[in-house]
Amino acid sequence: MEVILKEDVTNLGHRDDIVKVKPGYGRNYLIPQGLAVLATESALKVHAENQRQRAHKEEKLRQEAAAVAEKLEGLKLTIGAKASSTGKIFGSVNNIQIAEALEKDGFKVERKNISIKDAVKELGTYTANVKLHRDVKVTIEFEVVAE
């Protein structure tokens, strides 16, 4: 079964991609959730026309994301957290706190576009991946310090 994605779906594809999925996944999850439409002949024609119209806008967004990525490249964030005397954090640092720290520095990034490889439960320096656009990803460093 082929479907046209209406939104980005993790581990499947990006918006406007035509992907082949198992019939049950498409019929029972993607289509009812509004994440995809069935790739019929008429839907493919409409999709092709929309792609042509959207190509210019997409390139502009990608260039803006690349400019923001350049600014983020050298940035080092400092995140404060309550910690014990041994350096263990009470709780953990997650993408929400990184998004807030980026916003304080003047960068608006949605928290779902920030990924941290491992759980941050101790003081130290870590890295996070920020997805600014489907083609533009940047790795930023952040340091967790005791408050």
C-alpha positions as CSV (number, residue, x, y, z in Angstrom):
1,M,0.0,0.0,0.0
2,E,1.4,3.4,-1.0
3,V,0.5,6.5,0.9
4,I,1.5,10.2,0.7
5,L,2.6,11.6,4.1
6,K,0.9,14.8,5.3
7,E,3.3,15.3,8.2
8,D,6.8,14.0,9.2
9,V,6.5,10.5,10.7
10,T,9.5,9.3,12.7
11,N,11.3,6.3,11.2
12,L,9.0,6.4,8.1
13,G,9.5,9.6,6.2
14,H,9.0,13.4,5.8
15,R,6.0,15.4,4.7
16,D,5.0,14.8,1.1
17,D,7.0,11.6,0.7
18,I,5.4,8.7,-1.1
19,V,6.1,5.6,1.0
20,K,5.1,2.0,0.9
21,V,3.7,0.7,4.1
22,K,1.9,-2.4,5.2
23,P,-1.9,-2.2,4.6
24,G,-2.8,-2.4,8.3
25,Y,-0.4,0.3,9.4
26,G,-1.8,2.6,6.7
27,R,-5.4,1.8,7.1
28,N,-5.6,1.6,10.9
29,Y,-3.1,4.3,12.0
30,L,-1.7,6.7,9.4
31,I,-4.9,7.5,7.5
32,P,-7.3,7.8,10.5
33,Q,-4.7,9.9,12.4
34,G,-4.5,12.3,9.5
35,L,-0.8,11.6,8.9
36,A,-1.2,10.3,5.4
37,V,-3.6,9.9,2.4
38,L,-3.9,7.0,0.1
39,A,-1.7,7.4,-3.0
40,T,-4.4,7.2,-5.7
41,E,-3.8,8.4,-9.3
42,S,-5.7,11.7,-8.6
43,A,-3.9,12.2,-5.3
44,L,-0.5,11.8,-7.0
45,K,-1.4,14.4,-9.6
46,V,-2.4,16.9,-6.9
47,H,0.8,16.0,-4.9
48,A,3.0,16.7,-8.0
49,E,1.4,20.1,-8.5
50,N,1.8,21.0,-4.8
51,Q,5.4,19.9,-5.0
52,R,6.1,22.3,-7.9
53,Q,4.5,25.2,-6.1
54,R,6.2,24.5,-2.8
55,A,9.7,24.0,-4.1
56,H,10.7,27.7,-3.9
57,K,9.3,28.2,-0.4
58,E,11.1,25.1,0.8
59,E,14.5,26.3,-0.6
60,K,14.1,29.6,1.3
61,L,13.3,27.8,4.5
62,R,16.3,25.6,4.1
63,Q,18.6,28.6,3.6
64,E,17.2,30.2,6.7
65,A,17.8,27.0,8.7
66,A,21.3,26.8,7.4
67,A,22.0,30.4,8.6
68,V,20.6,29.5,12.1
69,A,22.8,26.4,12.1
70,E,25.9,28.4,11.5
71,K,25.1,30.6,14.5
72,L,24.3,27.5,16.6
73,E,27.5,25.7,15.6
74,G,29.8,27.5,18.1
75,L,27.2,28.0,20.8
76,K,27.8,26.4,24.2
77,L,24.8,26.2,26.6
78,T,25.0,26.1,30.3
79,I,22.1,24.5,32.1
80,G,21.7,24.6,35.9
81,A,20.3,21.7,37.8
82,K,20.0,20.7,41.4
83,A,22.7,18.2,42.2
84,S,24.1,16.2,45.1
85,S,27.6,16.7,46.4
86,T,28.7,13.6,44.4
87,G,27.6,15.2,41.1
88,K,24.4,13.3,40.6
89,I,21.4,15.4,39.4
90,F,18.1,15.2,41.1
91,G,16.0,14.2,38.1
92,S,17.5,14.7,34.6
93,V,18.2,17.2,31.9
94,N,16.0,16.8,28.9
95,N,15.1,18.4,25.6
96,I,12.7,20.8,27.3
97,Q,15.4,22.5,29.3
98,I,17.7,22.7,26.3
99,A,14.9,24.3,24.2
100,E,14.4,26.9,27.1
101,A,18.1,27.6,27.2
102,L,18.2,28.1,23.4
103,E,15.2,30.4,23.6
104,K,17.0,32.5,26.2
105,D,19.8,32.9,23.7
106,G,17.4,34.0,21.1
107,F,16.9,30.8,19.1
108,K,13.4,29.4,18.7
109,V,13.6,25.6,18.4
110,E,10.8,23.2,19.1
111,R,11.6,20.7,21.8
112,K,10.6,17.7,19.6
113,N,13.4,18.6,17.2
114,I,16.1,18.3,19.9
115,S,17.4,14.8,20.7
116,I,19.8,13.7,23.4
117,K,21.5,10.4,22.9
118,D,21.7,9.2,26.5
119,A,19.9,10.4,29.7
120,V,21.7,13.2,31.4
121,K,21.9,12.4,35.1
122,E,25.3,13.8,36.1
123,L,27.1,17.1,36.0
124,G,29.3,17.5,32.9
125,T,29.5,18.3,29.2
126,Y,27.1,16.6,26.8
127,T,26.0,17.0,23.2
128,A,22.5,17.3,21.7
129,N,21.3,17.0,18.1
130,V,19.0,19.8,16.8
131,K,17.0,19.3,13.6
132,L,16.3,22.7,12.1
133,H,15.1,21.4,8.7
134,R,14.8,18.0,7.1
135,D,18.2,18.6,5.5
136,V,19.8,20.8,8.2
137,K,20.9,19.2,11.5
138,V,23.4,20.7,13.9
139,T,25.1,19.3,17.1
140,I,25.4,21.6,20.0
141,E,27.3,21.2,23.3
142,F,25.8,21.9,26.6
143,E,27.2,21.9,30.1
144,V,25.2,20.8,33.1
145,V,26.3,22.7,36.3
146,A,25.1,22.6,39.9
147,E,22.7,25.4,40.9
